[in-house]
């Protein structure tokens, strides 16, 4: 489960995640996004889905990744329980996502997240650790 910190904003919601690798940063951010939208402790890794996106820059890939996770969660009504084998290769991001069909009775929504945004996006490496700050349109 992601360890994340909520960031104050007047109209949106933000979070900060930290990880030892860039791949783990993408996983931590995806887990944080799911945790903000739905209680992930209710999810069971019953089915596997493949998730893939691309982007010209690291920032593009990061935001596109989060929005693909959001599409999986809301558009496909699939609740991720586990992100596995995340790969950053060239301009693409891919991962296996384990979870189950989303059922609002069992997985009640917390906050409706419309999108991950580029607003005040920060992705940086410092002293061997990666950190990202991202704001969500809610």
N, CA and C atoms as an extended XYZ file, in Angstrom:
414
Properties=species:S:1:pos:R:3:atomname:S:1:resname:S:1:resid:I:1 pbc="F F F"
N         0.843       -1.165        0.000 N   UNK     1
C         0.000        0.000        0.000 CA  UNK     1
C         0.894        1.235        0.000 C   UNK     1
N         0.467        2.249       -0.725 N   UNK     2
C         1.255        3.475       -0.877 CA  UNK     2
C         1.300        4.269        0.417 C   UNK     2
N         2.457        4.822        0.669 N   UNK     3
C         2.601        5.803        1.726 CA  UNK     3
C         2.646        7.139        1.015 C   UNK     3
N         1.663        7.977        1.303 N   UNK     4
C         1.582        9.253        0.621 CA  UNK     4
C         1.150       10.331        1.598 C   UNK     4
N         1.364       11.562        1.195 N   UNK     5
C         1.045       12.719        2.014 CA  UNK     5
C         0.119       13.616        1.200 C   UNK     5
N        -1.023       13.999        1.785 N   UNK     6
C        -1.945       14.891        1.094 CA  UNK     6
C        -1.402       16.310        1.121 C   UNK     6
N        -1.626       17.038        0.032 N   UNK     7
C        -1.177       18.423       -0.098 CA  UNK     7
C        -2.392       19.340       -0.151 C   UNK     7
N        -2.326       20.467        0.549 N   UNK     8
C        -3.426       21.428        0.559 CA  UNK     8
C        -3.527       22.175       -0.756 C   UNK     8
N        -4.762       22.417       -1.175 N   UNK     9
C        -5.041       23.220       -2.359 CA  UNK     9
C        -6.468       23.717       -2.218 C   UNK     9
N        -6.739       24.914       -2.712 N   UNK    10
C        -8.063       25.493       -2.509 CA  UNK    10
C        -9.166       24.734       -3.243 C   UNK    10
N        -8.931       24.243       -4.452 N   UNK    11
C       -10.004       23.624       -5.234 CA  UNK    11
C        -9.746       22.164       -5.574 C   UNK    11
N        -8.517       21.737       -5.563 N   UNK    12
C        -8.173       20.379       -5.963 CA  UNK    12
C        -7.578       19.630       -4.776 C   UNK    12
N        -7.118       18.439       -5.029 N   UNK    13
C        -6.438       17.663       -3.996 CA  UNK    13
C        -5.100       17.210       -4.559 C   UNK    13
N        -4.076       17.298       -3.759 N   UNK    14
C        -2.760       16.869       -4.191 CA  UNK    14
C        -2.192       15.828       -3.262 C   UNK    14
N        -1.151       15.152       -3.741 N   UNK    15
C        -0.440       14.216       -2.880 CA  UNK    15
C         1.031       14.193       -3.266 C   UNK    15
N         1.843       13.739       -2.331 N   UNK    16
C         3.288       13.587       -2.527 CA  UNK    16
C         3.644       12.138       -2.226 C   UNK    16
N         4.447       11.549       -3.097 N   UNK    17
C         4.949       10.191       -2.872 CA  UNK    17
C         6.462       10.195       -3.036 C   UNK    17
N         7.111        9.239       -2.365 N   UNK    18
C         8.560        9.085       -2.445 CA  UNK    18
C         8.887        7.619       -2.650 C   UNK    18
N         9.973        7.370       -3.383 N   UNK    19
C        10.376        5.981       -3.641 CA  UNK    19
C        11.857        5.936       -3.985 C   UNK    19
N        12.426        4.749       -3.862 N   UNK    20
C        13.847        4.556       -4.142 CA  UNK    20
C        14.153        4.468       -5.636 C   UNK    20
N        13.133        4.171       -6.453 N   UNK    21
C        13.348        4.092       -7.906 CA  UNK    21
C        12.204        4.792       -8.618 C   UNK    21
N        12.447        5.127       -9.855 N   UNK    22
C        11.419        5.782      -10.658 CA  UNK    22
C        10.225        4.844      -10.877 C   UNK    22
N        10.495        3.568      -11.122 N   UNK    23
C         9.409        2.596      -11.295 CA  UNK    23
C         8.546        2.521      -10.039 C   UNK    23
N         9.190        2.471       -8.900 N   UNK    24
C         8.441        2.402       -7.646 CA  UNK    24
C         7.668        3.697       -7.398 C   UNK    24
N         8.183        4.822       -7.867 N   UNK    25
C         7.468        6.090       -7.743 CA  UNK    25
C         6.145        6.034       -8.511 C   UNK    25
N         6.174        5.460       -9.719 N   UNK    26
C         4.946        5.313      -10.509 CA  UNK    26
C         3.947        4.410       -9.777 C   UNK    26
N         4.435        3.332       -9.177 N   UNK    27
C         3.561        2.422       -8.431 CA  UNK    27
C         2.984        3.136       -7.211 C   UNK    27
N         3.829        3.823       -6.450 N   UNK    28
C         3.362        4.534       -5.262 CA  UNK    28
C         2.299        5.572       -5.616 C   UNK    28
N         2.498        6.279       -6.719 N   UNK    29
C         1.530        7.293       -7.147 CA  UNK    29
C         0.204        6.645       -7.540 C   UNK    29
N         0.263        5.512       -8.250 N   UNK    30
C        -0.963        4.805       -8.630 CA  UNK    30
C        -1.710        4.322       -7.396 C   UNK    30
N        -0.987        3.781       -6.438 N   UNK    31
C        -1.613        3.311       -5.203 CA  UNK    31
C        -2.223        4.473       -4.414 C   UNK    31
N        -1.543        5.608       -4.401 N   UNK    32
C        -2.087        6.783       -3.715 CA  UNK    32
C        -3.380        7.244       -4.379 C   UNK    32
N        -3.377        7.300       -5.709 N   UNK    33
C        -4.572        7.704       -6.444 CA  UNK    33
C        -5.750        6.787       -6.120 C   UNK    33
N        -5.525        5.486       -6.144 N   UNK    34
C        -6.587        4.530       -5.827 CA  UNK    34
C        -7.061        4.723       -4.392 C   UNK    34
N        -6.132        4.944       -3.466 N   UNK    35
C        -6.481        5.128       -2.053 CA  UNK    35
C        -7.309        6.380       -1.813 C   UNK    35
N        -7.082        7.399       -2.611 N   UNK    36
C        -7.850        8.629       -2.479 CA  UNK    36
C        -9.278        8.427       -2.992 C   UNK    36
N        -9.424        7.656       -4.069 N   UNK    37
C       -10.733        7.460       -4.701 CA  UNK    37
C       -11.588        6.398       -4.008 C   UNK    37
N       -10.957        5.323       -3.544 N   UNK    38
C       -11.668        4.155       -3.001 CA  UNK    38
C       -10.788        3.527       -1.919 C   UNK    38
N       -11.383        2.841       -0.971 N   UNK    39
C       -10.595        2.119        0.022 CA  UNK    39
C        -9.983        0.875       -0.637 C   UNK    39
N        -8.673        0.874       -0.897 N   UNK    40
C        -8.051       -0.262       -1.591 CA  UNK    40
C        -7.928       -1.512       -0.728 C   UNK    40
N        -8.123       -1.390        0.581 N   UNK    41
C        -8.019       -2.564        1.447 CA  UNK    41
C        -9.151       -3.553        1.181 C   UNK    41
N       -10.198       -3.080        0.501 N   UNK    42
C       -11.317       -3.954        0.149 CA  UNK    42
C       -11.057       -4.731       -1.129 C   UNK    42
N        -9.997       -4.408       -1.855 N   UNK    43
C        -9.727       -5.026       -3.160 CA  UNK    43
C        -9.023       -6.367       -3.006 C   UNK    43
N        -9.394       -7.290       -3.864 N   UNK    44
C        -8.781       -8.614       -3.899 CA  UNK    44
C        -8.153       -8.822       -5.277 C   UNK    44
N        -6.920       -9.307       -5.339 N   UNK    45
C        -6.257       -9.515       -6.636 CA  UNK    45
C        -6.736      -10.795       -7.338 C   UNK    45
N        -7.959      -10.750       -7.890 N   UNK    46
C        -8.568      -11.920       -8.524 CA  UNK    46
C        -8.299      -12.011      -10.018 C   UNK    46
N        -8.214      -10.861      -10.684 N   UNK    47
C        -8.043      -10.815      -12.139 CA  UNK    47
C        -6.852       -9.936      -12.473 C   UNK    47
N        -6.269      -10.180      -13.656 N   UNK    48
C        -5.120       -9.383      -14.098 CA  UNK    48
C        -5.492       -8.596      -15.342 C   UNK    48
N        -5.049       -7.356      -15.365 N   UNK    49
C        -5.198       -6.499      -16.544 CA  UNK    49
C        -3.827       -5.956      -16.905 C   UNK    49
N        -3.631       -5.692      -18.179 N   UNK    50
C        -2.411       -5.055      -18.672 CA  UNK    50
C        -2.693       -3.574      -18.833 C   UNK    50
N        -1.788       -2.753      -18.384 N   UNK    51
C        -1.959       -1.306      -18.507 CA  UNK    51
C        -0.731       -0.758      -19.221 C   UNK    51
N        -0.963        0.106      -20.219 N   UNK    52
C         0.143        0.664      -21.009 CA  UNK    52
C        -0.231        2.077      -21.423 C   UNK    52
N         0.778        2.953      -21.405 N   UNK    53
C         0.609        4.309      -21.917 CA  UNK    53
C         1.971        4.815      -22.359 C   UNK    53
N         1.970        5.989      -22.962 N   UNK    54
C         3.235        6.564      -23.408 CA  UNK    54
C         3.178        8.071      -23.259 C   UNK    54
N         4.319        8.698      -23.452 N   UNK    55
C         4.417       10.150      -23.383 CA  UNK    55
C         5.817       10.587      -23.754 C   UNK    55
N         5.918       11.763      -24.327 N   UNK    56
C         7.203       12.269      -24.809 CA  UNK    56
C         8.173       12.604      -23.679 C   UNK    56
N         7.655       13.063      -22.544 N   UNK    57
C         8.504       13.444      -21.414 CA  UNK    57
C         8.160       12.586      -20.197 C   UNK    57
N         9.012       12.626      -19.207 N   UNK    58
C         8.739       11.925      -17.953 CA  UNK    58
C         7.421       12.406      -17.352 C   UNK    58
N         7.202       13.708      -17.378 N   UNK    59
C         5.973       14.280      -16.830 CA  UNK    59
C         4.755       13.780      -17.597 C   UNK    59
N         4.861       13.731      -18.937 N   UNK    60
C         3.760       13.208      -19.755 CA  UNK    60
C         3.462       11.761      -19.386 C   UNK    60
N         4.501       10.950      -19.262 N   UNK    61
C         4.308        9.533      -18.932 CA  UNK    61
C         3.673        9.376      -17.552 C   UNK    61
N         4.103       10.178      -16.600 N   UNK    62
C         3.586       10.095      -15.232 CA  UNK    62
C         2.091       10.432      -15.191 C   UNK    62
N         1.710       11.547      -15.796 N   UNK    63
C         0.306       11.961      -15.793 CA  UNK    63
C        -0.535       11.003      -16.623 C   UNK    63
N        -0.042       10.585      -17.772 N   UNK    64
C        -0.778        9.619      -18.599 CA  UNK    64
C        -0.979        8.304      -17.852 C   UNK    64
N         0.040        7.870      -17.119 N   UNK    65
C        -0.049        6.655      -16.303 CA  UNK    65
C        -1.165        6.790      -15.269 C   UNK    65
N        -1.151        7.886      -14.529 N   UNK    66
C        -2.177        8.073      -13.496 CA  UNK    66
C        -3.568        8.141      -14.103 C   UNK    66
N        -3.700        8.786      -15.243 N   UNK    67
C        -5.014        8.871      -15.876 CA  UNK    67
C        -5.455        7.524      -16.450 C   UNK    67
N        -4.530        6.668      -16.853 N   UNK    68
C        -4.882        5.302      -17.262 CA  UNK    68
C        -5.369        4.498      -16.055 C   UNK    68
N        -4.711        4.675      -14.912 N   UNK    69
C        -5.159        4.008      -13.682 CA  UNK    69
C        -6.563        4.490      -13.336 C   UNK    69
N        -6.798        5.780      -13.469 N   UNK    70
C        -8.117        6.341      -13.182 CA  UNK    70
C        -9.171        5.788      -14.146 C   UNK    70
N        -8.821        5.642      -15.435 N   UNK    71
C        -9.752        5.061      -16.407 CA  UNK    71
C       -10.077        3.617      -16.021 C   UNK    71
N        -9.068        2.863      -15.601 N   UNK    72
C        -9.290        1.485      -15.171 CA  UNK    72
C       -10.269        1.456      -13.994 C   UNK    72
N       -10.066        2.363      -13.058 N   UNK    73
C       -10.876        2.437      -11.852 CA  UNK    73
C       -12.317        2.860      -12.139 C   UNK    73
N       -12.493        3.918      -12.929 N   UNK    74
C       -13.836        4.458      -13.161 CA  UNK    74
C       -14.442        4.040      -14.496 C   UNK    74
N       -13.662        4.098      -15.555 N   UNK    75
C       -14.185        3.757      -16.874 CA  UNK    75
C       -14.459        2.274      -17.038 C   UNK    75
N       -13.520        1.453      -16.593 N   UNK    76
C       -13.683        0.001      -16.701 CA  UNK    76
C       -14.248       -0.624      -15.436 C   UNK    76
N       -14.414        0.197      -14.385 N   UNK    77
C       -14.980       -0.267      -13.115 CA  UNK    77
C       -14.193       -1.465      -12.568 C   UNK    77
N       -12.850       -1.301      -12.551 N   UNK    78
C       -11.938       -2.340      -12.070 CA  UNK    78
C       -11.117       -1.745      -10.937 C   UNK    78
N       -11.156       -2.370       -9.775 N   UNK    79
C       -10.445       -1.861       -8.607 CA  UNK    79
C        -9.081       -2.530       -8.484 C   UNK    79
N        -7.996       -1.776       -8.731 N   UNK    80
C        -6.654       -2.347       -8.594 CA  UNK    80
C        -6.325       -2.678       -7.142 C   UNK    80
N        -5.737       -3.839       -6.951 N   UNK    81
C        -5.268       -4.246       -5.631 CA  UNK    81
C        -3.744       -4.309       -5.588 C   UNK    81
N        -3.133       -4.543       -6.760 N   UNK    82
C        -1.690       -4.741       -6.813 CA  UNK    82
C        -1.166       -4.347       -8.192 C   UNK    82
N        -0.107       -3.543       -8.205 N   UNK    83
C         0.577       -3.163       -9.442 CA  UNK    83
C         1.873       -3.959       -9.487 C   UNK    83
N         2.076       -4.678      -10.592 N   UNK    84
C         3.200       -5.599      -10.679 CA  UNK    84
C         3.960       -5.375      -11.988 C   UNK    84
N         5.251       -5.628      -11.949 N   UNK    85
C         6.098       -5.635      -13.136 CA  UNK    85
C         6.009       -4.331      -13.931 C   UNK    85
N         6.033       -3.198      -13.231 N   UNK    86
C         5.993       -1.910      -13.930 CA  UNK    86
C         7.311       -1.688      -14.647 C   UNK    86
N         7.217       -1.301      -15.916 N   UNK    87
C         8.406       -1.062      -16.735 CA  UNK    87
C         8.327        0.300      -17.392 C   UNK    87
N         9.444        1.010      -17.328 N   UNK    88
C         9.618        2.271      -18.047 CA  UNK    88
C        10.640        1.993      -19.135 C   UNK    88
N        10.169        1.969      -20.380 N   UNK    89
C        11.049        1.662      -21.503 CA  UNK    89
C        10.830        2.704      -22.588 C   UNK    89
N        11.864        3.514      -22.845 N   UNK    90
C        11.729        4.578      -23.836 CA  UNK    90
C        10.641        5.552      -23.420 C   UNK    90
N         9.668        5.745      -24.301 N   UNK    91
C         8.593        6.683      -23.974 CA  UNK    91
C         7.333        5.977      -23.474 C   UNK    91
N         7.449        4.697      -23.075 N   UNK    92
C         6.265        3.959      -22.645 CA  UNK    92
C         6.358        3.482      -21.199 C   UNK    92
N         5.184        3.263      -20.632 N   UNK    93
C         5.023        2.716      -19.287 CA  UNK    93
C         4.089        1.519      -19.434 C   UNK    93
N         4.442        0.413      -18.812 N   UNK    94
C         3.554       -0.753      -18.828 CA  UNK    94
C         3.612       -1.440      -17.473 C   UNK    94
N         2.522       -2.100      -17.135 N   UNK    95
C         2.454       -2.829      -15.866 CA  UNK    95
C         1.326       -3.835      -15.925 C   UNK    95
N         1.413       -4.821      -15.051 N   UNK    96
C         0.313       -5.743      -14.821 CA  UNK    96
C        -0.417       -5.244      -13.580 C   UNK    96
N        -1.721       -5.215      -13.660 N   UNK    97
C        -2.535       -4.728      -12.552 CA  UNK    97
C        -3.472       -5.850      -12.127 C   UNK    97
N        -3.377       -6.228      -10.868 N   UNK    98
C        -4.245       -7.258      -10.305 CA  UNK    98
C        -5.330       -6.594       -9.484 C   UNK    98
N        -6.543       -7.081       -9.600 N   UNK    99
C        -7.647       -6.518       -8.838 CA  UNK    99
C        -8.925       -7.278       -9.086 C   UNK    99
N       -10.048       -6.568       -8.974 N   UNK   100
C       -11.346       -7.200       -9.150 CA  UNK   100
C       -12.349       -6.184       -9.678 C   UNK   100
N       -13.468       -6.654      -10.237 N   UNK   101
C       -14.499       -5.723      -10.682 CA  UNK   101
C       -14.958       -4.853       -9.513 C   UNK   101
N       -15.150       -3.592       -9.806 N   UNK   102
C       -15.540       -2.641       -8.767 CA  UNK   102
C       -17.039       -2.732       -8.511 C   UNK   102
N       -17.389       -2.817       -7.240 N   UNK   103
C       -18.777       -2.905       -6.791 CA  UNK   103
C       -18.953       -1.839       -5.712 C   UNK   103
N       -19.763       -0.812       -5.992 N   UNK   104
C       -19.901        0.292       -5.045 CA  UNK   104
C       -20.426       -0.142       -3.680 C   UNK   104
N       -21.145       -1.239       -3.620 N   UNK   105
C       -21.617       -1.743       -2.325 CA  UNK   105
C       -20.451       -2.254       -1.483 C   UNK   105
N       -19.500       -2.915       -2.137 N   UNK   106
C       -18.321       -3.429       -1.431 CA  UNK   106
C       -17.157       -2.454       -1.418 C   UNK   106
N       -17.108       -1.572       -2.441 N   UNK   107
C       -15.999       -0.633       -2.599 CA  UNK   107
C       -16.560        0.785       -2.731 C   UNK   107
N       -17.122        1.326       -1.658 N   UNK   108
C       -17.742        2.652       -1.779 CA  UNK   108
C       -16.712        3.731       -2.128 C   UNK   108
N       -17.105        4.633       -3.034 N   UNK   109
C       -16.178        5.702       -3.417 CA  UNK   109
C       -15.932        6.652       -2.252 C   UNK   109
N       -14.724        7.193       -2.211 N   UNK   110
C       -14.372        8.205       -1.216 CA  UNK   110
C       -14.518        9.594       -1.833 C   UNK   110
N       -13.787        9.810       -2.916 N   UNK   111
C       -13.781       11.098       -3.615 CA  UNK   111
C       -13.804       10.798       -5.111 C   UNK   111
N       -14.590       11.545       -5.854 N   UNK   112
C       -14.611       11.382       -7.303 CA  UNK   112
C       -13.440       12.178       -7.872 C   UNK   112
N       -12.492       11.465       -8.452 N   UNK   113
C       -11.324       12.087       -9.075 CA  UNK   113
C       -11.586       12.144      -10.573 C   UNK   113
N       -11.541       13.352      -11.132 N   UNK   114
C       -11.779       13.509      -12.567 CA  UNK   114
C       -10.522       13.234      -13.378 C   UNK   114
N        -9.366       13.708      -12.891 N   UNK   115
C        -8.123       13.537      -13.654 CA  UNK   115
C        -6.919       13.914      -12.812 C   UNK   115
N        -5.772       13.337      -13.165 N   UNK   116
C        -4.477       13.812      -12.667 CA  UNK   116
C        -4.080       14.962      -13.602 C   UNK   116
N        -3.492       16.013      -13.035 N   UNK   117
C        -3.203       17.208      -13.826 CA  UNK   117
C        -1.715       17.554      -13.814 C   UNK   117
N        -1.341       18.409      -14.755 N   UNK   118
C         0.022       18.930      -14.815 CA  UNK   118
C         0.204       20.128      -13.887 C   UNK   118
N        -0.881       20.604      -13.277 N   UNK   119
C        -0.838       21.774      -12.410 CA  UNK   119
C         0.115       21.530      -11.235 C   UNK   119
N         1.154       22.317      -11.140 N   UNK   120
C         2.157       22.248      -10.071 CA  UNK   120
C         2.828       20.867       -9.960 C   UNK   120
N         2.858       20.114      -11.049 N   UNK   121
C         3.495       18.800      -11.045 CA  UNK   121
C         4.993       18.943      -10.812 C   UNK   121
N         5.495       18.125       -9.895 N   UNK   122
C         6.928       18.082       -9.620 CA  UNK   122
C         7.347       16.621       -9.573 C   UNK   122
N         8.378       16.286      -10.340 N   UNK   123
C         9.006       14.964      -10.260 CA  UNK   123
C        10.505       15.232      -10.169 C   UNK   123
N        11.123       14.763       -9.105 N   UNK   124
C        12.547       15.053       -8.935 CA  UNK   124
C        13.250       13.896       -8.223 C   UNK   124
N        14.552       13.856       -8.462 N   UNK   125
C        15.416       12.916       -7.760 CA  UNK   125
C        16.316       13.736       -6.850 C   UNK   125
N        16.428       13.292       -5.601 N   UNK   126
C        17.270       14.004       -4.636 CA  UNK   126
C        17.889       12.983       -3.697 C   UNK   126
N        19.207       12.982       -3.634 N   UNK   127
C        19.945       12.070       -2.747 CA  UNK   127
C        19.539       10.612       -2.938 C   UNK   127
N        19.368       10.202       -4.190 N   UNK   128
C        19.054        8.816       -4.481 CA  UNK   128
C        17.602        8.416       -4.293 C   UNK   128
N        16.743        9.365       -3.946 N   UNK   129
C        15.312        9.087       -3.786 CA  UNK   129
C        14.531        9.902       -4.810 C   UNK   129
N        13.445        9.333       -5.292 N   UNK   130
C        12.553       10.030       -6.204 CA  UNK   130
C        11.358       10.552       -5.421 C   UNK   130
N        10.860       11.714       -5.835 N   UNK   131
C         9.696       12.320       -5.201 CA  UNK   131
C         8.807       12.927       -6.272 C   UNK   131
N         7.496       12.810       -6.083 N   UNK   132
C         6.549       13.435       -6.995 CA  UNK   132
C         5.461       14.128       -6.188 C   UNK   132
N         5.059       15.288       -6.693 N   UNK   133
C         3.915       16.005       -6.167 CA  UNK   133
C         2.952       16.189       -7.328 C   UNK   133
N         1.719       15.771       -7.146 N   UNK   134
C         0.731       15.836       -8.233 CA  UNK   134
C        -0.604       16.298       -7.653 C   UNK   134
N        -1.328       17.081       -8.439 N   UNK   135
C        -2.650       17.542       -8.042 CA  UNK   135
C        -3.701       16.900       -8.917 C   UNK   135
N        -4.816       16.546       -8.271 N   UNK   136
C        -5.915       15.879       -8.935 CA  UNK   136
C        -7.086       16.836       -9.086 C   UNK   136
N        -7.732       16.772      -10.225 N   UNK   137
C        -8.968       17.515      -10.447 CA  UNK   137
C       -10.093       16.700       -9.834 C   UNK   137
N       -10.746       17.279       -8.820 N   UNK   138
C       -11.837       16.555       -8.144 CA  UNK   138
C       -13.157       17.287       -8.317 C   UNK   138
